[in-house]
Amino acid sequence: MANASPEGLRRFWFPTATGFGFGVTARTRDEAEAMARQAAAKLRRAFEPLRVVEDVDVRTLDQGHVVPNIGAVNFPGVWFPRLNV
């Protein structure tokens, strides 16, 4: 699975201390973080990422919960939790 698209989109993973984290496809890290913060607020969750994984290969994420529940990773938006479909 490629990590970047021809449109300049990149996949970002923001692991958090509680829950699994947030997965976002965006053009920049700042844009991705803003989308993740909005998603966290919508879900009434704190957004306190431990770090950011840029150009994440989704195959490396939790196979038991995250991967089976992701949204579309090739389009802009929050794909975990699945909010972009």
OpenMM code with the backbone's topology and positions (N, CA, C; nanometers):
from openmm import Vec3, app, unit

residues = "MET ALA ASN ALA SER PRO GLU GLY LEU ARG ARG PHE TRP PHE PRO THR ALA THR GLY PHE GLY PHE GLY VAL THR ALA ARG THR ARG ASP GLU ALA GLU ALA MET ALA ARG GLN ALA ALA ALA LYS LEU ARG ARG ALA PHE GLU PRO LEU ARG VAL VAL GLU ASP VAL ASP VAL ARG THR LEU ASP GLN GLY HIS VAL VAL PRO ASN ILE GLY ALA VAL ASN PHE PRO GLY VAL TRP PHE PRO ARG LEU ASN VAL".split()
positions = [
    Vec3(0.0850, -0.1170, 0.0000),
    Vec3(0.0000, 0.0000, 0.0000),
    Vec3(0.0897, 0.1235, 0.0000),
    Vec3(0.0752, 0.2071, -0.0972),
    Vec3(0.1586, 0.3275, -0.1058),
    Vec3(0.1251, 0.4229, 0.0073),
    Vec3(0.2216, 0.5024, 0.0474),
    Vec3(0.2028, 0.5936, 0.1595),
    Vec3(0.1564, 0.7313, 0.1179),
    Vec3(0.1776, 0.7700, -0.0040),
    Vec3(0.1372, 0.9032, -0.0494),
    Vec3(0.0645, 0.8893, -0.1825),
    Vec3(-0.0220, 0.9835, -0.2090),
    Vec3(-0.0970, 0.9788, -0.3332),
    Vec3(-0.0412, 1.0814, -0.4305),
    Vec3(-0.0776, 1.0691, -0.5566),
    Vec3(-0.0316, 1.1669, -0.6553),
    Vec3(-0.0795, 1.3092, -0.6243),
    Vec3(-0.1879, 1.3209, -0.5494),
    Vec3(-0.2421, 1.4524, -0.5158),
    Vec3(-0.1673, 1.5171, -0.3988),
    Vec3(-0.0640, 1.4526, -0.3509),
    Vec3(0.0134, 1.5079, -0.2401),
    Vec3(-0.0444, 1.4783, -0.1031),
    Vec3(-0.1404, 1.3859, -0.0969),
    Vec3(-0.1978, 1.3494, 0.0318),
    Vec3(-0.1050, 1.2531, 0.1042),
    Vec3(-0.1021, 1.2654, 0.2354),
    Vec3(-0.0188, 1.1787, 0.3190),
    Vec3(-0.1036, 1.1223, 0.4311),
    Vec3(-0.0655, 1.0062, 0.4795),
    Vec3(-0.1349, 0.9432, 0.5918),
    Vec3(-0.0596, 0.9712, 0.7207),
    Vec3(-0.1346, 1.0127, 0.8209),
    Vec3(-0.0786, 1.0432, 0.9520),
    Vec3(-0.1478, 0.9580, 1.0569),
    Vec3(-0.0695, 0.9111, 1.1534),
    Vec3(-0.1238, 0.8353, 1.2657),
    Vec3(-0.0822, 0.9063, 1.3933),
    Vec3(-0.1812, 0.9384, 1.4753),
    Vec3(-0.1582, 1.0052, 1.6028),
    Vec3(-0.1948, 0.9084, 1.7144),
    Vec3(-0.0989, 0.8286, 1.7649),
    Vec3(-0.1306, 0.7390, 1.8758),
    Vec3(-0.1552, 0.8203, 2.0029),
    Vec3(-0.2496, 0.7741, 2.0828),
    Vec3(-0.2846, 0.8442, 2.2063),
    Vec3(-0.2718, 0.7493, 2.3250),
    Vec3(-0.2618, 0.8062, 2.4439),
    Vec3(-0.2476, 0.7257, 2.5652),
    Vec3(-0.3749, 0.6470, 2.5944),
    Vec3(-0.4899, 0.7035, 2.5593),
    Vec3(-0.6166, 0.6341, 2.5776),
    Vec3(-0.6772, 0.6060, 2.4406),
    Vec3(-0.7338, 0.4903, 2.4243),
    Vec3(-0.7863, 0.4525, 2.2932),
    Vec3(-0.6718, 0.4141, 2.2013),
    Vec3(-0.7024, 0.3981, 2.0759),
    Vec3(-0.6003, 0.3559, 1.9799),
    Vec3(-0.5280, 0.4740, 1.9162),
    Vec3(-0.6000, 0.5813, 1.8925),
    Vec3(-0.5405, 0.6970, 1.8279),
    Vec3(-0.6303, 0.7490, 1.7182),
    Vec3(-0.5715, 0.8323, 1.6318),
    Vec3(-0.6445, 0.8926, 1.5210),
    Vec3(-0.5627, 0.8754, 1.3940),
    Vec3(-0.6303, 0.8348, 1.2877),
    Vec3(-0.5680, 0.8245, 1.1569),
    Vec3(-0.6298, 0.9274, 1.0646),
    Vec3(-0.5443, 1.0010, 0.9946),
    Vec3(-0.5912, 1.1115, 0.9110),
    Vec3(-0.5135, 1.1134, 0.7798),
    Vec3(-0.5835, 1.1420, 0.6717),
    Vec3(-0.5178, 1.1675, 0.5440),
    Vec3(-0.5331, 1.3156, 0.5136),
    Vec3(-0.4201, 1.3812, 0.4877),
    Vec3(-0.4198, 1.5261, 0.4626),
    Vec3(-0.2946, 1.5621, 0.3837),
    Vec3(-0.2885, 1.6864, 0.3420),
    Vec3(-0.1709, 1.7334, 0.2685),
    Vec3(-0.0536, 1.7663, 0.3601),
    Vec3(-0.0841, 1.8182, 0.4801),
    Vec3(0.0221, 1.8575, 0.5730),
    Vec3(-0.0065, 1.8042, 0.7124),
    Vec3(0.0976, 1.8026, 0.7932),
    Vec3(0.0826, 1.7598, 0.9322),
    Vec3(-0.0113, 1.8540, 1.0072),
    Vec3(0.0013, 1.9832, 0.9856),
    Vec3(-0.0866, 2.0790, 1.0535),
    Vec3(-0.2327, 2.0560, 1.0172),
    Vec3(-0.2582, 2.0326, 0.8895),
    Vec3(-0.3946, 2.0061, 0.8441),
    Vec3(-0.4477, 1.8771, 0.9081),
    Vec3(-0.3642, 1.7747, 0.9131),
    Vec3(-0.4035, 1.6474, 0.9735),
    Vec3(-0.4335, 1.6638, 1.1220),
    Vec3(-0.3482, 1.7389, 1.1904),
    Vec3(-0.3694, 1.7596, 1.3341),
    Vec3(-0.4982, 1.8361, 1.3596),
    Vec3(-0.5273, 1.9341, 1.2775),
    Vec3(-0.6521, 2.0105, 1.2933),
    Vec3(-0.7730, 1.9189, 1.2735),
    Vec3(-0.7672, 1.8310, 1.1740),
    Vec3(-0.8780, 1.7373, 1.1508),
    Vec3(-0.8942, 1.6413, 1.2682),
    Vec3(-0.7815, 1.5938, 1.3214),
    Vec3(-0.7868, 1.5016, 1.4346),
    Vec3(-0.8435, 1.5712, 1.5585),
    Vec3(-0.8048, 1.6958, 1.5811),
    Vec3(-0.8593, 1.7718, 1.6954),
    Vec3(-1.0104, 1.7910, 1.6824),
    Vec3(-1.0557, 1.8212, 1.5611),
    Vec3(-1.1998, 1.8374, 1.5371),
    Vec3(-1.2728, 1.7052, 1.5617),
    Vec3(-1.2147, 1.5964, 1.5165),
    Vec3(-1.2763, 1.4651, 1.5367),
    Vec3(-1.2837, 1.4319, 1.6851),
    Vec3(-1.1761, 1.4583, 1.7570),
    Vec3(-1.1748, 1.4309, 1.9007),
    Vec3(-1.2822, 1.5121, 1.9717),
    Vec3(-1.2953, 1.6379, 1.9353),
    Vec3(-1.3976, 1.7230, 1.9971),
    Vec3(-1.5365, 1.6690, 1.9659),
    Vec3(-1.5583, 1.6284, 1.8421),
    Vec3(-1.6875, 1.5744, 1.8011),
    Vec3(-1.7222, 1.4487, 1.8813),
    Vec3(-1.6205, 1.3685, 1.9090),
    Vec3(-1.6387, 1.2440, 1.9835),
    Vec3(-1.6286, 1.2645, 2.1346),
    Vec3(-1.6051, 1.3900, 2.1745),
    Vec3(-1.5877, 1.4250, 2.3167),
    Vec3(-1.4744, 1.3456, 2.3813),
    Vec3(-1.3648, 1.3387, 2.3058),
    Vec3(-1.2427, 1.2734, 2.3543),
    Vec3(-1.1315, 1.3762, 2.3579),
    Vec3(-1.0377, 1.3544, 2.4456),
    Vec3(-0.9196, 1.4404, 2.4497),
    Vec3(-0.8304, 1.4062, 2.3311),
    Vec3(-0.7641, 1.5065, 2.2778),
    Vec3(-0.6654, 1.4815, 2.1724),
    Vec3(-0.5298, 1.5164, 2.2295),
    Vec3(-0.4630, 1.4139, 2.2785),
    Vec3(-0.3304, 1.4297, 2.3375),
    Vec3(-0.2388, 1.3237, 2.2769),
    Vec3(-0.1941, 1.3478, 2.1531),
    Vec3(-0.1116, 1.2463, 2.0863),
    Vec3(0.0237, 1.2291, 2.1546),
    Vec3(0.0693, 1.1052, 2.1579),
    Vec3(0.2009, 1.0739, 2.2136),
    Vec3(0.3113, 1.1135, 2.1165),
    Vec3(0.2794, 1.1071, 1.9881),
    Vec3(0.3710, 1.1431, 1.8790),
    Vec3(0.2894, 1.1426, 1.7515),
    Vec3(0.3536, 1.1628, 1.6397),
    Vec3(0.2867, 1.1499, 1.5106),
    Vec3(0.3723, 1.0610, 1.4214),
    Vec3(0.3063, 0.9723, 1.3511),
    Vec3(0.3739, 0.8878, 1.2533),
    Vec3(0.3319, 0.9398, 1.1168),
    Vec3(0.4258, 0.9985, 1.0466),
    Vec3(0.3977, 1.0530, 0.9139),
    Vec3(0.4155, 0.9443, 0.8092),
    Vec3(0.3304, 0.9458, 0.7074),
    Vec3(0.3340, 0.8468, 0.5995),
    Vec3(0.3207, 0.7045, 0.6546),
    Vec3(0.2289, 0.6896, 0.7486),
    Vec3(0.2103, 0.5597, 0.8132),
    Vec3(0.1636, 0.4560, 0.7121),
    Vec3(0.2177, 0.3381, 0.7239),
    Vec3(0.1715, 0.2226, 0.6473),
    Vec3(0.0633, 0.1585, 0.7336),
    Vec3(-0.0608, 0.1636, 0.6891),
    Vec3(-0.1703, 0.1166, 0.7733),
    Vec3(-0.1579, -0.0312, 0.8085),
    Vec3(-0.0812, -0.1062, 0.7324),
    Vec3(-0.0616, -0.2484, 0.7650),
    Vec3(0.0146, -0.2662, 0.8949),
    Vec3(0.0807, -0.1619, 0.9441),
    Vec3(0.1562, -0.1719, 1.0684),
    Vec3(0.0706, -0.1403, 1.1908),
    Vec3(-0.0539, -0.0988, 1.1691),
    Vec3(-0.1420, -0.0632, 1.2803),
    Vec3(-0.2090, -0.1881, 1.3368),
    Vec3(-0.2732, -0.1736, 1.4508),
    Vec3(-0.3382, -0.2837, 1.5208),
    Vec3(-0.4303, -0.3617, 1.4264),
    Vec3(-0.3982, -0.4900, 1.4077),
    Vec3(-0.4718, -0.5745, 1.3145),
    Vec3(-0.6049, -0.6235, 1.3713),
    Vec3(-0.6193, -0.6197, 1.5022),
    Vec3(-0.7408, -0.6702, 1.5648),
    Vec3(-0.8546, -0.5703, 1.5691),
    Vec3(-0.8217, -0.4417, 1.5752),
    Vec3(-0.9277, -0.3418, 1.5865),
    Vec3(-0.9144, -0.2277, 1.4855),
    Vec3(-0.7957, -0.1691, 1.4749),
    Vec3(-0.7801, -0.0514, 1.3894),
    Vec3(-0.8016, -0.0870, 1.2426),
    Vec3(-0.7246, -0.1787, 1.1895),
    Vec3(-0.7307, -0.2090, 1.0460),
    Vec3(-0.8702, -0.2536, 1.0012),
    Vec3(-0.9398, -0.3411, 1.0755),
    Vec3(-1.0741, -0.3795, 1.0300),
    Vec3(-1.1764, -0.2658, 1.0361),
    Vec3(-1.1444, -0.1580, 1.1043),
    Vec3(-1.2410, -0.0499, 1.1250),
    Vec3(-1.2007, 0.0834, 1.0637),
    Vec3(-1.1036, 0.0828, 0.9727),
    Vec3(-1.0630, 0.2098, 0.9125),
    Vec3(-1.1571, 0.2485, 0.7991),
    Vec3(-1.1626, 0.3774, 0.7747),
    Vec3(-1.2367, 0.4291, 0.6603),
    Vec3(-1.1450, 0.4350, 0.5397),
    Vec3(-1.1813, 0.5166, 0.4441),
    Vec3(-1.1041, 0.5302, 0.3204),
    Vec3(-0.9757, 0.6091, 0.3466),
    Vec3(-0.8616, 0.5455, 0.3300),
    Vec3(-0.7329, 0.6098, 0.3591),
    Vec3(-0.6776, 0.6890, 0.2416),
    Vec3(-0.7403, 0.6789, 0.1249),
    Vec3(-0.6907, 0.7488, 0.0060),
    Vec3(-0.7590, 0.8813, -0.0190),
    Vec3(-0.8432, 0.9237, 0.0717),
    Vec3(-0.9160, 1.0493, 0.0586),
    Vec3(-0.8929, 1.1347, 0.1822),
    Vec3(-0.8989, 1.2666, 0.1706),
    Vec3(-0.8773, 1.3532, 0.2868),
    Vec3(-0.9806, 1.3254, 0.3964),
    Vec3(-0.9335, 1.3280, 0.5186),
    Vec3(-1.0241, 1.3141, 0.6318),
    Vec3(-0.9736, 1.2169, 0.7355),
    Vec3(-1.0537, 1.2018, 0.8390),
    Vec3(-1.0212, 1.1126, 0.9506),
    Vec3(-1.0724, 0.9728, 0.9160),
    Vec3(-0.9810, 0.8790, 0.9030),
    Vec3(-1.0181, 0.7424, 0.8690),
    Vec3(-1.0178, 0.6489, 0.9881),
    Vec3(-0.9616, 0.6918, 1.0991),
    Vec3(-0.9773, 0.6182, 1.2245),
    Vec3(-0.9798, 0.7162, 1.3389),
    Vec3(-1.0886, 0.7154, 1.4161),
    Vec3(-1.2088, 0.6390, 1.3913),
    Vec3(-1.2715, 0.6760, 1.2582),
    Vec3(-1.3466, 0.5870, 1.2034),
    Vec3(-1.3997, 0.6015, 1.0667),
    Vec3(-1.5016, 0.7145, 1.0604),
    Vec3(-1.4554, 0.8313, 1.0187),
    Vec3(-1.5424, 0.9487, 1.0083),
    Vec3(-1.5488, 1.0039, 0.8672),
    Vec3(-1.4702, 0.9480, 0.7749),
    Vec3(-1.4654, 1.0069, 0.6400),
    Vec3(-1.5426, 0.9289, 0.5361),
    Vec3(-1.6281, 0.8361, 0.5797),
    Vec3(-1.7115, 0.7629, 0.4834),
    Vec3(-1.8566, 0.7738, 0.5226),
] * unit.nanometer
topology = app.Topology()
chain = topology.addChain("A")
for resn in residues:
    res = topology.addResidue(resn, chain)
    for name in ("N", "CA", "C"):
        topology.addAtom(name, app.Element.getBySymbol(name[0]), res)
